[in-house]
Amino acid sequence: MPTLLKTFIAAFAAALFATSSGAETMSSNKENLMNFYAAFSKGDLDALDKILVEDWVTHDANPGQGAGRDGLKEFIPAIASSFSDFTWTVEEMIEEGDVIVARSTFTGVQTGEFMGHAASDKPFTAKAIDVHHFNDHGMVTHTYHLEDWIAVLAQIGALGH
């Protein structure tokens, strides 16, 4: 019986270390993708040059967002002028071939006008899902994304509730 128990413990430990060690490593595309989110959290617009091709396509552009990488660079300061303490936290990334899906949370406080609504000084938390497609050079060529702006509007009191 002790031999069987020792074998079980050894097998369990091997399985545990095999699965946890791989979880800590991040692919170069995942590491590079963090530049995309840094542009929002840190206001580092130049970081977008490291991850998005110049003619990047967003299939679900934000209101008022222009085309390409430069369109996003122009949109981010508008967000920064509407919200203070804005952070974007990546909760999970799943990579399959040349595609990375990122599940994230963004938070902030509305301290400026947003979509025609005066500053409320109210905090918000919302979720987002992004599907990024990479080229062979590790750059994102196009993105599908969904941010829960309705949750933001509700939390800052802009929906009339």
N, C-alpha and C positions, 0 to 999 in steps of 0.2 A: 504493500500500500504506500509506503513512503516514496518508493521509486515512481509510482504513478503520479503522486502528488507533485514531486519534483519536476517531472516531465510536463505536467499541466502548467505549473508556475513558469517554467522556462518558455513554453510555447506562448503563454499569455503575455509575458514580458516582451518577447520578440515581436509579437503582433502589435503590442502597444507602441513600442519604439519605432517600428517600421511605419506605422500610420502617422504618428505625431511628427516625426522628423521631416517628412515631405510637406507637411502643412506650413512649416515655417519658411520654406523657400518660396521666392516669388520670381516669376518669369520676367525677362527683360521688358516684355510688352506691358505687364502689370505694373512694374516699377515705373516705366515711362508714362503710363496712363495717370499716375498720381499727379503729374504736371497739369493735366486737365483740371483736376479738382483744386489744385493749388491756385490756379488763376482766380477761382471764386473766393476761396478762404483767405488767401493772402494778397489778393489783388495783383498777382504776378502775371501780367498779360504776356510778357515775353516767354513765359513757360509754355504758352500755346504754340509757339514756333517749334518747340521740341517734340510736339505730339501730333499736331494737326497739319495735314497738307494744306497748301495755300488755298486750293479750291475745294476744301472740305465741304461736304454736304450734310446738313442737318435736315432730316425728313420731317421734323416737328419743331419748327423754329418758334422761339418765344415771341410774344407780341412786340413789334418794333425792332426785331433783330434782322439785320441785313444778311446778305449772302456771304458764304465762305468764312475763313478764319478771321478776316478783318471785321466781318459783321458781328462775330462773337466778341471780339476785342472791344467793339464800340458798345455792345450791350452790357457788358460786365460793369463798367462805371455807372451806368444807370441804376443797376441793382445796388451798387455800393452807396449811391446817393440816397436811396430809399431806405436802406437797412443798415443798422450798426450791429456790431458783434456778429456779423454773418460768418457762419462756418459751414463747411460741407464735409461730412464724415462718410467715408466709404465703409460700409458695414460688411460687404461680401463681394468678392469677384469670382466669376466662374469663366474659365477659358476653355474654348473648344476650337482647335485649329487657329484661324486668323480672326476669331471673334471673341470679345470679352464682354460679359454682361456684368454690370456693376449695380448693386443695390446700395442705396445711400440715404442719408438723412441730412437735411439742411435746416439750420436754425438762424434766428436773428431777432432783432427788435425793429419795428417800423418807426424810424425817426425822421422820415421824409415822405414826400408825396409818392404814392405808388398807384399806377393805373387810375389816376384821377381822384384818389382817396387821400385826404390830408393825413399827416403823421398822427398816429394813435399812441405811440410809445408803448405798444403792446408787443410782447414776445410771441414767437410762433415756432412750431416744429412741423416739418413736412417730410414726406418720403419721395424718392425718385428712383427710377429704373432707367439705365442707359445700356444700349446695345451698340458697341463700338466695333467697326470692321477695320482691320489693319492691312497695310500692304506689306511687301517683302522687306521693306526698310524700317519696319516698326513704327510707322506713322498711321494715324487714323485717317481713313479716306471718307468715311461716312458714319453717321450716328443716328440711331432711332432713340428717342428719349421721351420720358413721361415724368413730369414733375406735378405734384399735387398742389397746384396754385389755388384751387378751391379751398383747401384746408388753410392755406395762408390767409386768404381773404376772409374766411370765417373767423379765424383767430384774431385778426387785427380789427374785426368789427366792421368790415366793408360790405357785408352781405345783408345788412339791415336787421340782423337778429338781435 
